[in-house]
Amino acid sequence: MIDQLQQIYLKQEEPNHSCLLALRTIILEMDPDVSETIKYGMPCFCYKQKMFCYLWTDKKSSLPYVLFVEGKHLNHPLLESGDRTRMKTFTINPNEDIPIDSLSTLLNQALDLYRNGTLKTK
């Protein structure tokens, strides 16, 4: 699994490669119960085995984004739902500083859905 994950990140060209690795670190450090796996060929982050977000790049713009699985429960001006009803994305410009305050707020809100029991982990 680790080799597969490393390959996913290594296939990305700069500046997306570094941006995705930074995002990965930020997400994994949010909570000790956050783990990483691969779902649908993308890095997927779980909280107590429940998927809560993914990392990937947009097909058209090539910009990295964090996809929040339960985005419908999150409200933030930088979140986009597109055609999705459940999930929302938070796009990152890899040529700029990561908006860490907004990202941390969203990650904590997403994790709190499980921590406070709004969404079940089992």
C-alpha positions as CSV (number, residue, x, y, z in Angstrom):
1,M,0.0,0.0,0.0
2,I,2.8,2.4,0.9
3,D,4.5,1.9,-2.4
4,Q,1.2,2.4,-4.3
5,L,0.6,5.7,-2.3
6,Q,4.2,6.9,-3.0
7,Q,3.7,6.1,-6.7
8,I,0.5,8.2,-6.8
9,Y,2.3,11.2,-5.4
10,L,5.5,10.7,-7.5
11,K,3.5,10.7,-10.7
12,Q,2.5,14.3,-10.1
13,E,4.6,17.0,-11.7
14,E,5.7,20.1,-9.8
15,P,4.3,22.2,-8.3
16,N,1.4,19.8,-7.7
17,H,3.7,17.1,-6.3
18,S,4.9,19.3,-3.5
19,C,1.5,20.7,-2.9
20,L,-0.2,17.3,-2.6
21,L,2.5,16.1,-0.2
22,A,2.0,19.2,2.0
23,L,-1.7,18.6,2.0
24,R,-1.2,15.0,2.9
25,T,0.9,16.0,5.9
26,I,-1.6,18.6,7.0
27,I,-4.5,16.1,6.8
28,L,-2.6,13.2,8.6
29,E,-1.6,15.6,11.4
30,M,-5.2,16.7,12.1
31,D,-6.0,13.8,14.3
32,P,-4.3,10.6,15.5
33,D,-7.3,8.6,14.2
34,V,-6.8,9.8,10.6
35,S,-5.3,7.2,8.3
36,E,-4.5,7.1,4.6
37,T,-5.4,4.5,2.0
38,I,-6.2,4.3,-1.7
39,K,-9.8,4.4,-3.0
40,Y,-10.7,4.8,-6.7
41,G,-7.0,5.3,-7.5
42,M,-6.7,8.4,-5.3
43,P,-5.3,9.0,-1.8
44,C,-8.2,8.7,0.6
45,F,-8.1,9.8,4.2
46,C,-10.3,8.0,6.8
47,Y,-11.3,8.8,10.3
48,K,-11.7,5.6,12.3
49,Q,-12.1,3.7,9.0
50,K,-14.7,6.1,7.6
51,M,-13.7,8.0,4.5
52,F,-13.8,11.7,5.1
53,C,-11.7,13.3,2.3
54,Y,-9.6,12.6,-0.8
55,L,-6.8,14.4,-2.6
56,W,-6.7,14.7,-6.3
57,T,-6.2,17.1,-9.2
58,D,-8.9,18.6,-11.5
59,K,-8.9,17.1,-15.0
60,K,-9.5,20.4,-16.7
61,S,-7.4,22.9,-14.6
62,S,-4.9,20.4,-13.2
63,L,-5.2,22.1,-9.8
64,P,-5.0,20.0,-6.7
65,Y,-8.1,19.8,-4.5
66,V,-9.4,18.3,-1.3
67,L,-12.7,16.5,-1.8
68,F,-14.8,16.3,1.3
69,V,-17.0,13.2,1.3
70,E,-19.7,14.7,3.5
71,G,-19.3,18.2,2.0
72,K,-23.1,18.8,2.0
73,H,-22.7,19.3,5.8
74,L,-20.0,21.9,5.4
75,N,-20.4,25.6,4.5
76,H,-17.5,27.7,3.4
77,P,-17.2,30.3,0.6
78,L,-14.2,28.4,-0.9
79,L,-16.1,25.1,-1.2
80,E,-17.6,24.0,-4.5
81,S,-20.1,21.3,-5.1
82,G,-20.4,21.4,-8.9
83,D,-22.8,18.7,-10.0
84,R,-22.3,16.8,-6.8
85,T,-25.1,16.6,-4.1
86,R,-23.0,15.0,-1.3
87,M,-19.4,16.0,-1.8
88,K,-17.7,19.4,-2.1
89,T,-14.2,20.3,-3.2
90,F,-11.6,22.8,-1.9
91,T,-9.3,23.8,-4.7
92,I,-5.7,24.8,-4.0
93,N,-3.5,26.9,-6.2
94,P,-0.1,25.1,-6.0
95,N,1.7,28.3,-7.0
96,E,0.5,30.1,-3.9
97,D,0.7,29.5,-0.1
98,I,-1.9,26.9,1.0
99,P,-4.7,28.7,2.8
100,I,-4.0,26.8,6.0
101,D,-6.6,28.6,8.2
102,S,-9.4,27.8,5.8
103,L,-8.2,24.3,5.2
104,S,-7.7,23.6,8.9
105,T,-11.2,24.9,9.7
106,L,-12.8,22.7,7.0
107,L,-10.8,19.6,8.0
108,N,-11.8,20.1,11.6
109,Q,-15.5,20.6,10.6
110,A,-15.4,17.5,8.5
111,L,-13.8,15.5,11.4
112,D,-16.2,16.9,13.9
113,L,-19.1,15.4,12.0
114,Y,-17.7,12.0,13.2
115,R,-16.3,13.1,16.5
116,N,-19.6,14.6,17.7
117,G,-21.7,11.8,16.3
118,T,-23.5,13.7,13.5
119,L,-22.1,10.9,11.3
120,K,-21.5,7.4,12.7
121,T,-18.0,5.8,12.4
122,K,-19.3,2.3,12.7
